[in-house]
């Protein structure tokens, strides 16, 4: 999932500042379950957090 810089900043402004770690080419959003890492790719910021969440949910639904 990718967002423009403006869209990502709007989203980050909704979060408590203590869970957001800003870097030059990476932004980390600290969460209870796991961190979401946003990486700069050209004019956009991308994360694979939704894919990871989906993979974990489907794996939990499998029989042991």
N, C-alpha and C positions, 0 to 999 in steps of 0.2 A: 504494500500500500504506500503510495506516495502523495505528498501534499506540497503545495507551493510554500515558500517561506512565510508569506503573509498568512496563509491558512493555518500553518503549524503554530505560528506565534499567537494567533487568536485562540487556538485550542490550549496552548500552554498557559495563557493568561487566566484560564478558567481553573487551573490546578493550583494547589498550595505550593508556594515557591520552594519550600524545603524538600519536596520530592523531585524537583527538576534540577539536573546538573547540566550546565551549558558548556560546550566546548566549541572550538573553531569548526570542526568537521563532524561533530557527533554530539547528540543530545540524549541524555539518559533520563527516563521517567521512572523513578523508583516506585514499585507497587508491591502490595502484600504478597501476591502470588509469584511474580517474577518481573524483572525490569523490562521496559520497552526501550530499545535503542534505535534512535533515528540517525541516519547517516546522510550526509550531503552528497547528492548526485546531480551535478550540474546546477540547474535552477530549482531543483526540488529536494525534498527531504523524504527518505524512504525508510520503512521499517518492515520487518517480517513478523512482527508480533501477532497479527491476526492469523497467519499461517501456523505459527507455533501453537497458539491457543486451540485452533481447530484440530491439529494433529494430536495434541494431548487429550482433548475431549473424546475423539474417536478411539484412541488407544484405551482409555479408561472404560469404554463401553464393551471392549472385547472380553470374552471369558478368559479366566486365568488358566 
